[in-house]
Amino acid sequence: MSKLSVNINKFATLRNARGGNNPNLMQIAIDCERFGADGITVHPRPDERHIRYEDIAMLKEVVHTEFNIEGNPKEQKFIDLVLAHKPTQVTLVPDAGNQLT
């Protein structure tokens, strides 16, 4: 059976553009799980234009399904993040440093 993991990066982009904490990523993750998602996916990037590295610790506390962190294994900051927070799954995305998407 297929499973649904919701990537919440675009919600983070919207929050970052607005400033503050609207929309609230923690509440979005909680709601996604409550509505049936099997996991939450994030892809922090070095410039933090989506998920911020500081979001990961807070999300780790509220995500009770699979927590998937995507990122570039060539970046030590990403490796350190994964080792510090030990998500359920890690998806390696070896993109170019200047890649937009």
C-alpha positions in Angstrom: 0.0 0.0 0.0 1.2 3.5 -0.8 2.0 5.9 2.0 1.7 9.6 2.1 4.5 11.8 3.4 3.7 15.5 3.3 6.5 17.9 2.4 6.0 21.1 4.4 8.7 23.2 2.7 6.3 25.4 0.9 4.5 26.3 4.1 7.9 27.3 5.5 8.6 29.4 2.4 5.3 31.2 3.0 6.1 31.7 6.7 9.5 33.1 5.9 8.1 35.5 3.4 5.5 36.8 5.9 7.9 37.0 8.8 6.9 35.7 12.2 5.3 32.2 12.6 2.3 32.3 10.2 1.7 29.6 9.1 2.8 27.7 12.1 4.9 24.7 10.9 4.4 22.7 14.0 0.6 23.0 13.8 0.8 22.1 10.1 2.8 18.9 10.9 0.3 18.0 13.6 -2.7 18.6 11.4 -1.2 16.6 8.5 -0.8 13.6 10.8 -4.2 14.1 12.3 -5.7 14.1 8.8 -4.0 10.8 7.9 -0.5 11.5 6.6 2.0 8.7 7.2 4.9 11.1 7.5 6.3 14.6 7.3 9.2 15.5 4.9 11.4 18.5 5.0 14.3 19.6 2.9 16.5 22.2 4.6 18.8 24.0 2.3 22.0 25.9 3.2 20.3 29.3 2.6 17.3 28.2 4.7 14.8 29.6 2.2 12.4 26.8 3.2 12.8 24.9 6.4 15.3 26.5 8.8 17.7 24.3 10.6 16.2 25.4 13.9 12.8 24.1 12.8 14.1 20.5 12.8 14.4 20.1 16.6 10.9 21.5 17.1 9.4 19.3 14.4 11.2 16.2 15.8 9.2 16.8 19.1 5.8 17.0 17.4 6.1 14.5 14.5 4.9 11.1 15.6 4.8 9.4 12.2 7.8 9.0 9.9 10.1 12.0 9.9 12.0 12.3 6.7 14.8 14.8 6.2 16.0 15.3 2.6 19.3 17.0 1.9 22.7 17.1 0.2 25.2 14.6 1.7 28.1 16.8 0.5 27.2 19.4 3.0 28.7 18.9 6.5 25.9 21.0 8.1 23.3 18.6 6.7 25.2 15.5 8.0 25.6 17.1 11.4 21.8 17.9 11.5 20.9 14.4 10.7 23.3 12.9 13.2 22.0 15.3 15.9 18.3 14.6 15.3 18.2 11.1 14.0 15.0 11.2 11.8 13.2 8.1 10.9 14.4 8.4 7.3 17.0 10.4 5.4 16.8 11.0 1.7 20.0 12.0 0.0 19.7 14.6 -2.7 23.2 15.5 -4.1 22.2 18.6 -5.9 24.5 21.4 -7.1 25.2 24.2 -4.7 23.5 26.8 -6.8 20.5 24.7 -7.7 17.1 26.5 -7.0 14.8 23.5 -6.9 
